[in-house]
Amino acid sequence: MASLERVKVLVLGDSGVGKSSLVHLLCHNQVLGNPSWTVGCSVDVRVHDYKEGTPAEKTYYIELWDVGGSVGNASSIKSTRAVFYNSVNGVILVHDCTNKKSSQNLYRWSLEALNKDSSPTGVIVTNGDYDREQFADNQIPLLVIGTKLDQIHETKRNEVLTRTAFLAEDFNAEEINLDCTNPRYLAAGSSNAVKLSRFFDKVIERRYFSRDGNQIPGFADRKRFGTAGTLKTLHYD
């Protein structure tokens, strides 16, 4: 098993959205009993069968890098987290379905990870205004996961799911909404499990079977997405 090829997937989102619980569930198929705040970055590994059930089936390691979402001085945040953003093959964006602000902040998180030269200076935002065209040319596979779905009242669920669907559309990504304390949301054969497997397959394909690997380059090679300061209004009301 030590010789398995691997890919690196960032897990990004605000503090408290349940990234650590999600990563534990993805890697161990178990509920994390006592989740704690992540300081810096925590890495766990999932074993994934690429193209399972086909002649092309092959086993890979999926490294899930859970990046701490704490807020502090803007420059120190960017310089501290920058080291985790090198040579990334995929990104999972995590938000709390009960917290609209955490959904809006995914734009900052994605820009920070996909473009180190971008303007985000922290993860607190005062509005959801970003230029979606900045993500149009992105070749890094993205997946949007909403947590704490169980805490949404039945009368509000359709409204929340409509909002999260628009969010995923902005990133040109599939979405999964779940409760990290219930493994059944990722049960084998479920639509969520199929989406997750499809995402990991895409990450592996981009890394090992495309011409350039499409991984996020190092800091010196980073290119801007779009024009600095250009904003288009996106409303999450």
Secondary structure, 3 states (H helix, E strand, C coil): CCCCCEEEEEEECCCCCCHHHHHHHHHHCCCCCCCCCCCCEEEEEEEEEECCCCCCCEEEEEEEEEECCCCCCHHHHHHHHHHHHCCCCEEEEEEECCCHHHHHCHHHHHHHHHCCCCCCCCCCCCCCCCCHHHHCCCCCCEEEEEECHHHCCHHHHHHHHHHHHHHHHHCCCEEEECCCCCHHHHCCCCHHHHHHHHHHHHHHHHHHCCCCCCCCCCHHHCCCCCCCCCCCCCCCC
